[in-house]
């Protein structure tokens, strides 16, 4: 049985979103209190880059997976889920830019301010990731989702009068 790629990469992206949202403020606080050296901040953009790659893989694999379910789900629901996934990837890119920008700042105070903006970005991407994942889970497992429609043998939404 071939397992779809989309759920795998989605769970990586969501897990990383949670990890970065916990790591970034912790590293910033430790850096601001001189518990950790400034160079430790580079852990944040490093992990954020992996998150971005997984988010882009989730978006792409979701586009492919949507082709398999378009006959069973309302296109508006799929489109809303895809739009949330796209927003998640955009915020992940912006957060990566801020995290890298913080590391590249020469002046310490400015670096910490940009790092704080990156921390806010990690919270925003976590919220978007959760909303996207919730919507995707509902598409699959919800009361009118793919699993329920398959279990009940519901016909295709695009079926003609003869059920095909």
Order of alpha helices (4+ residues) and beta strands (2+ residues): alpha-alpha-alpha-alpha-alpha
